[in-house]
Amino acid sequence: NDLQEVEKIICNIKLRRAKETLTLINYYSQEDIESFRSQELKRYENSDLGFTFVNSDGYKSVVAPVKRYHATNSLSKAREHPLLRSDRPSHISLLSLVRDAAARLPGGVGTREDIYFLLNHSQYVLQR
């Protein structure tokens, strides 16, 4: 009985978060996008350290370091990808950008479309 009550409470919390997320994720102003891009620059300048993104509403999201080691040749060219700019630093990959987008989901809840929406705010993604 107690276990069922706890499960019901957890389910209600997840549903409430999902509903809140649907109303929050549908629009970002140009100022919000520019703020994110400036934070993204700082994040990838020190990609061997964790970073905290702060949204305009004060929501904070922490992301793990990208690089596990310092490359001996920091001038190496980024691997080509059809969705990413070719002039990006070599340690920026689609995986790292998707992880950042997923971390920035309000309340940690969202859909694939929400992640795609946030991913497209990155300055390293080719704009179509």
Summary of the structure (lengths in Angstrom):
residues: 128
radius of gyration: 17.2
end to end distance: 53.1
largest distance: 60.8
contacts: 301
relative contact order: 0.16
helix: 47%
strand: 8%
